[in-house]
């Protein structure tokens, strides 16, 4: 798998693919709105394009010890873009603007009662991250080349749904990641990298991810 070079050509490719994609909203009563940021960033040492991932501290009441995209619940009156950018600042000390947003993916309904809106953001220039230790235990740079693995996605039968549970293995993490985060990253690969129209909101989530 060849590395993706971080630069204007890749940004233009992502922006074009996301611009042609029509993101679907989830119309379901009772869900709380949240937003996550898929941040495309340059690895300081290798120069290749990566996506930022975090590991949540085990002390957190909700999803402690799990891998996650930066994000959280939307405040009243916020758009998904505003919420994603705010959460980036609060969790990672990363200040990005509306101009850095490349597009949006499908909303994903979680079994824990959230409607998650994924926002794709481009972090250009020299970026210094300042993680908030109360929200972030560790930060990972997932190289985009790892997204090209033929083993992504892995589908397993669900005990709770007719739809399978989706997961993905990333060598940088050394562990499998599960839906909803894995499903969102899989759709990011399909849409932004490959220009497809793959839908993922029907995939199920493992019990530990929502109980």
HELIX and SHEET records of a PDB file:
HELIX    1   1 UNK A    8  UNK A   20  1                                  13    
HELIX    2   2 UNK A   80  UNK A   92  1                                  13    
HELIX    3   3 UNK A   98  UNK A  100  5                                   3    
HELIX    4   4 UNK A  144  UNK A  148  5                                   5    
HELIX    5   5 UNK A  181  UNK A  188  1                                   8    
HELIX    6   6 UNK A  189  UNK A  193  3                                   5    
HELIX    7   7 UNK A  207  UNK A  209  5                                   3    
SHEET    1   A 4 UNK A  67  UNK A  68  0                                        
SHEET    2   A 4 UNK A  49  UNK A  55 -1                                        
SHEET    3   A 4 UNK A  32  UNK A  42 -1                                        
SHEET    4   A 4 UNK A  70  UNK A  73 -1                                        
SHEET    1   B 5 UNK A  67  UNK A  68  0                                        
SHEET    2   B 5 UNK A  49  UNK A  55 -1                                        
SHEET    3   B 5 UNK A  32  UNK A  42 -1                                        
SHEET    4   B 5 UNK A 114  UNK A 123  1                                        
SHEET    5   B 5 UNK A 101  UNK A 109 -1                                        
SHEET    1   C 3 UNK A  67  UNK A  68  0                                        
SHEET    2   C 3 UNK A  49  UNK A  55 -1                                        
SHEET    3   C 3 UNK A 138  UNK A 143 -1                                        
SHEET    1   D 3 UNK A 154  UNK A 156  0                                        
SHEET    2   D 3 UNK A 165  UNK A 170 -1                                        
SHEET    3   D 3 UNK A 175  UNK A 178 -1                                        
END                                                                             
